[in-house]
């Protein structure tokens, strides 16, 4: 695959076939381009909407290049967002993951360091004392005993180490934000994912439908890649598609300021601990509960959304999620 030809095609708006996308991502992962070429390709791919064939090809290549796990046997869910919404919220999806796990459902969460935000899921987990590993036996024991484990993306996608450095230098959302939730090596049977625009939400909706997963894809219409409760949210799932407002979750509308995630990693960690120990603000608690409820509904086909909200609410307020965090960290 010739760099000059492919980058000129991409910059002219050309859409790759599934095979072309697979070959391009494989070559990037196999270090077939130099740093300057990789940077140009990432920018060319990231400044346009991705096509369905492209996202399928890229996803398949990254999964084939990733380190396999033994976690695929579990009926688990991944809860994560694409990132890149530039809202700098606190770590809502990571908190929701603990709530879902503490409620009795298995969670194999895929995540990374923040690129366009202060604290990604990996940043806050590292600050809390979690030890990242790609040892399947460690992760499987956590998932089996505690219902939760975390797959730090760089440890499972070593082929993209050089791309990680470029992403950090760029500091903007890229094609890899788009792909992140699709390339969890645990290949979870269920998925809750937030995305940063509606076009991408519809692509995910189609892909996850084809994968025959129980899933929920969300996009808040004011730009959040999660259920922010600051506006209506597009809620696309294996049950269909709806436009929901905060009252559908039993909550009032929140201000964007109430979801602020802090200016430093230390502040992000402190907010995380406050919320999970049931000392968060009303707004913080509600945002976490709403997202956890959507994850729970992926397991509970027969329950209404409000019933799932009730499960999440009880789990957070009873201290079960906080106890789970403490136990997980103690076992590191």
C-alpha positions as CSV (number, residue, x, y, z in Angstrom):
1,X,0.0,0.0,0.0
2,X,1.6,3.2,-1.2
3,X,1.5,6.1,1.3
4,X,1.4,8.9,-1.2
5,X,-1.5,7.4,-3.2
6,X,-3.6,6.5,-0.1
7,X,-3.1,9.8,1.7
8,X,-4.0,11.8,-1.4
9,X,-7.1,9.6,-1.9
10,X,-8.2,10.2,1.7
11,X,-7.6,13.9,1.5
12,X,-9.8,14.1,-1.6
13,X,-12.7,12.4,0.3
14,X,-12.2,8.9,-1.0
15,X,-14.0,6.2,1.1
16,X,-12.0,3.0,1.6
17,X,-13.5,-0.4,1.0
18,X,-13.5,-2.9,4.0
19,X,-10.5,-4.6,2.6
20,X,-8.6,-1.4,1.9
21,X,-9.4,-0.2,5.5
22,X,-8.2,-3.5,6.9
23,X,-5.0,-3.4,5.0
24,X,-4.3,0.2,5.9
25,X,-4.8,-0.3,9.6
26,X,-2.8,-3.5,9.5
27,X,0.1,-1.7,7.9
28,X,-0.1,1.1,10.5
29,X,-0.1,-1.5,13.3
30,X,2.8,-3.4,11.7
31,X,4.9,-0.2,11.7
32,X,4.8,0.0,7.9
33,X,4.8,3.8,7.9
34,X,7.1,6.3,9.6
35,X,6.0,8.7,12.2
36,X,5.4,11.6,9.8
37,X,3.3,9.4,7.5
38,X,1.3,8.0,10.4
39,X,0.6,11.5,11.6
40,X,-0.6,12.5,8.1
41,X,-2.8,9.4,7.9
42,X,-4.4,9.9,11.3
43,X,-5.2,13.5,10.5
44,X,-6.6,12.6,7.0
45,X,-8.8,9.9,8.6
46,X,-9.9,12.0,11.5
47,X,-11.1,15.2,9.7
48,X,-13.9,13.5,7.9
49,X,-16.9,11.2,8.7
50,X,-16.0,7.5,8.7
51,X,-17.9,5.2,6.4
52,X,-19.4,1.9,7.5
53,X,-17.0,-0.2,5.4
54,X,-14.1,1.7,6.8
55,X,-15.1,1.2,10.5
56,X,-15.6,-2.5,9.9
57,X,-12.2,-2.9,8.2
58,X,-10.4,-0.9,10.8
59,X,-12.1,-2.7,13.7
60,X,-11.3,-6.2,12.3
61,X,-7.7,-5.3,11.7
62,X,-7.2,-3.9,15.3
63,X,-8.9,-7.0,16.8
64,X,-6.7,-9.3,14.7
65,X,-3.6,-7.4,15.9
66,X,-4.6,-7.4,19.6
67,X,-3.5,-9.7,22.3
68,X,-6.3,-12.3,22.8
69,X,-7.9,-13.0,26.1
70,X,-9.9,-15.8,27.8
71,X,-12.6,-13.4,28.8
72,X,-14.8,-13.9,25.8
73,X,-16.5,-16.9,27.6
74,X,-18.2,-14.6,30.1
75,X,-21.5,-12.9,29.7
76,X,-20.0,-9.4,30.3
77,X,-20.6,-5.9,29.3
78,X,-18.2,-3.0,28.3
79,X,-19.3,0.5,29.4
80,X,-17.3,3.2,27.7
81,X,-17.5,6.3,25.5
82,X,-15.6,7.3,22.5
83,X,-14.2,10.4,24.3
84,X,-13.5,13.4,22.1
85,X,-16.6,15.4,23.2
86,X,-14.3,18.0,24.8
87,X,-16.7,18.4,27.7
88,X,-14.2,17.4,30.5
89,X,-16.8,15.6,32.6
90,X,-15.8,13.5,35.6
91,X,-15.3,9.8,34.9
92,X,-19.0,8.9,34.6
93,X,-18.7,5.7,32.6
94,X,-16.0,4.3,34.8
95,X,-18.2,5.0,37.9
96,X,-21.2,3.5,36.1
97,X,-19.1,0.3,35.4
98,X,-18.5,-0.1,39.2
99,X,-22.2,0.3,39.9
100,X,-23.2,-2.2,37.2
101,X,-20.7,-4.7,38.6
102,X,-21.7,-4.2,42.2
103,X,-25.3,-4.8,41.2
104,X,-24.3,-8.3,40.1
105,X,-23.5,-8.0,36.4
106,X,-20.1,-8.8,34.9
107,X,-18.1,-5.9,33.4
108,X,-14.9,-6.1,31.3
109,X,-14.2,-2.4,30.7
110,X,-11.8,-1.4,27.9
111,X,-10.2,2.0,28.4
112,X,-7.2,4.3,27.9
113,X,-5.5,7.4,29.1
114,X,-7.3,10.7,28.3
115,X,-6.2,12.4,25.1
116,X,-8.6,15.4,24.8
117,X,-9.6,15.4,28.5
118,X,-7.8,15.7,31.8
119,X,-8.6,12.1,33.0
120,X,-9.5,9.1,30.9
121,X,-10.6,5.9,32.7
122,X,-7.0,4.6,32.8
123,X,-5.8,7.8,34.4
124,X,-8.2,7.6,37.3
125,X,-7.9,3.9,37.8
126,X,-4.1,4.2,38.0
127,X,-4.5,7.0,40.5
128,X,-6.7,4.8,42.6
129,X,-4.1,2.0,42.7
130,X,-5.4,-0.4,40.1
131,X,-2.6,-2.4,38.4
132,X,-3.0,-2.8,34.6
133,X,-2.2,-6.2,33.1
134,X,-2.8,-8.3,30.0
135,X,-2.5,-11.5,32.0
136,X,-5.8,-13.2,31.3
137,X,-5.6,-15.2,34.6
138,X,-5.5,-12.1,36.7
139,X,-8.3,-10.4,34.8
140,X,-10.4,-13.6,34.7
141,X,-10.0,-14.0,38.5
142,X,-11.2,-10.4,39.0
143,X,-14.1,-10.9,36.6
144,X,-15.1,-14.2,38.2
145,X,-14.7,-13.1,41.8
146,X,-15.6,-9.4,41.8
147,X,-17.6,-9.0,38.5
148,X,-15.2,-6.4,37.1
149,X,-11.8,-6.1,35.4
150,X,-10.2,-3.4,33.3
151,X,-8.4,-3.9,30.0
152,X,-5.9,-1.0,29.5
153,X,-5.9,-0.5,25.7
154,X,-2.1,0.0,25.2
155,X,-1.4,-3.4,26.8
156,X,-3.7,-5.2,24.4
157,X,-2.9,-3.2,21.3
158,X,1.0,-3.1,21.4
159,X,1.1,-2.7,17.6
160,X,-0.3,0.8,18.1
161,X,2.3,2.0,20.6
162,X,3.7,4.5,18.1
163,X,0.2,5.8,17.3
164,X,-0.4,6.4,21.0
165,X,2.5,8.9,21.1
166,X,1.2,10.7,18.1
167,X,-2.3,10.9,19.6
168,X,-0.9,12.4,22.8
169,X,1.0,15.0,20.8
170,X,-2.0,16.0,18.8
171,X,-4.3,16.2,21.8
172,X,-7.5,16.0,19.7
173,X,-10.1,13.3,19.0
174,X,-9.0,11.0,16.2
175,X,-10.1,8.0,14.3
176,X,-9.0,5.9,17.3
177,X,-11.6,7.6,19.5
178,X,-14.1,6.3,17.0
179,X,-12.7,2.8,17.1
180,X,-11.9,2.4,20.8
181,X,-15.2,1.0,22.1
182,X,-15.3,-1.5,19.2
183,X,-12.0,-3.2,19.8
184,X,-12.2,-4.5,23.3
185,X,-10.3,-7.8,23.2
186,X,-12.7,-9.3,25.7
187,X,-15.3,-9.1,22.9
188,X,-18.1,-8.6,25.4
189,X,-21.5,-10.0,24.6
190,X,-23.2,-6.8,25.7
191,X,-22.2,-3.1,25.3
192,X,-23.1,0.3,26.5
193,X,-21.4,3.0,24.6
194,X,-21.6,6.8,24.3
195,X,-20.5,8.6,21.1
196,X,-19.7,12.2,20.3
197,X,-22.1,12.7,17.3
198,X,-25.3,11.3,15.9
199,X,-23.9,10.0,12.7
200,X,-21.5,7.8,14.6
201,X,-24.3,6.7,16.9
202,X,-26.2,5.3,13.9
203,X,-23.1,3.5,12.6
204,X,-22.6,1.9,16.0
205,X,-26.3,1.0,16.1
206,X,-26.1,-0.8,12.8
207,X,-22.8,-2.6,13.7
208,X,-23.8,-3.8,17.1
209,X,-27.2,-5.0,15.6
210,X,-25.2,-7.0,13.1
211,X,-23.1,-8.4,15.9
212,X,-26.3,-9.6,17.6
213,X,-25.4,-8.0,20.9
214,X,-27.7,-6.6,23.6
215,X,-26.5,-3.0,23.5
216,X,-27.3,0.6,24.1
217,X,-25.7,3.5,22.2
218,X,-26.2,7.0,23.4
219,X,-25.5,10.5,22.3
220,X,-26.7,13.6,24.2
221,X,-28.0,16.2,21.7
222,X,-25.8,18.9,23.3
223,X,-22.7,16.9,22.4
224,X,-21.9,14.6,25.3
225,X,-20.7,11.0,24.6
226,X,-22.8,9.8,27.5
227,X,-26.2,10.3,29.2
228,X,-25.4,13.7,30.6
229,X,-29.0,14.6,31.7
230,X,-28.1,18.1,30.5
231,X,-30.3,17.7,27.4
232,X,-32.3,15.1,25.5
233,X,-30.4,11.9,24.6
234,X,-30.6,9.7,21.5
235,X,-31.0,6.2,22.9
236,X,-30.4,3.5,20.3
237,X,-30.6,0.0,21.4
238,X,-31.4,-3.6,20.5
239,X,-34.9,-2.6,21.5
240,X,-35.1,0.2,19.0
241,X,-34.5,4.0,18.9
242,X,-35.9,6.7,21.2
243,X,-35.2,10.3,22.0
244,X,-35.3,10.5,25.8
245,X,-35.2,13.4,28.2
246,X,-34.0,13.4,31.9
247,X,-37.6,12.8,33.2
248,X,-37.6,9.4,31.4
249,X,-34.9,8.4,33.9
250,X,-36.8,10.0,36.8
251,X,-34.4,13.0,37.0
252,X,-34.4,16.7,36.4
253,X,-32.3,18.5,33.8
254,X,-28.7,19.2,34.9
255,X,-26.4,22.0,34.2
256,X,-23.2,21.3,32.3
257,X,-21.2,22.9,35.1
258,X,-22.4,20.3,37.5
259,X,-20.6,17.5,35.5
260,X,-17.2,19.2,35.6
261,X,-14.4,16.7,36.0
262,X,-11.6,18.9,37.6
263,X,-8.5,20.5,36.2
264,X,-6.0,17.9,37.4
265,X,-5.8,14.1,37.8
266,X,-5.8,14.5,41.6
267,X,-9.1,16.4,41.4
268,X,-10.5,13.8,39.0
269,X,-9.6,11.1,41.5
270,X,-11.1,13.0,44.4
271,X,-14.4,13.5,42.6
272,X,-14.4,9.8,41.7
273,X,-14.0,8.7,45.3
274,X,-16.6,11.2,46.5
275,X,-19.2,10.0,44.1
276,X,-18.6,6.2,44.5
277,X,-18.7,6.6,48.3
278,X,-22.1,8.3,48.0
279,X,-20.8,11.7,48.9
280,X,-21.2,13.2,45.4
281,X,-23.6,15.9,44.5
282,X,-27.2,15.2,43.5
283,X,-26.2,15.9,39.9
284,X,-23.1,13.7,39.9
285,X,-25.0,10.8,41.5
286,X,-27.9,11.1,39.0
287,X,-25.6,11.1,36.0
288,X,-23.8,8.0,37.1
289,X,-27.1,6.2,38.0
290,X,-28.6,7.0,34.6
291,X,-25.6,5.6,32.7
292,X,-25.4,2.5,34.9
293,X,-29.2,1.9,34.4
294,X,-28.6,1.8,30.6
295,X,-25.9,-0.7,31.1
296,X,-28.1,-2.8,33.4
297,X,-30.9,-2.8,30.9
298,X,-28.6,-4.6,28.4
299,X,-28.9,-7.6,30.8
300,X,-32.5,-7.0,31.9
301,X,-34.6,-7.2,28.7
302,X,-37.8,-7.5,30.7
303,X,-37.2,-4.5,33.0
304,X,-38.2,-0.9,32.3
305,X,-35.6,1.8,32.3
306,X,-37.0,3.2,35.5
307,X,-36.7,-0.3,37.1
308,X,-33.0,-0.3,36.1
309,X,-32.6,3.2,37.5
310,X,-33.9,1.9,40.8
311,X,-31.3,-1.0,40.8
312,X,-28.5,1.4,40.0
313,X,-29.6,3.9,42.6
314,X,-29.8,1.3,45.4
315,X,-26.4,-0.1,44.5
316,X,-24.7,3.3,44.7
317,X,-26.5,4.6,47.8
318,X,-26.1,1.3,49.7
319,X,-22.3,1.5,49.5
320,X,-22.0,-1.7,47.4
321,X,-20.1,0.1,44.6
322,X,-17.7,1.7,47.0
323,X,-17.0,-1.6,48.8
324,X,-16.3,-3.2,45.4
325,X,-13.8,-0.5,44.6
326,X,-12.0,-1.0,47.9
327,X,-11.9,-4.8,47.5
328,X,-10.6,-4.6,44.0
329,X,-7.8,-2.2,45.0
330,X,-6.9,-4.3,48.0
331,X,-6.4,-7.3,45.8
332,X,-3.9,-5.6,43.5
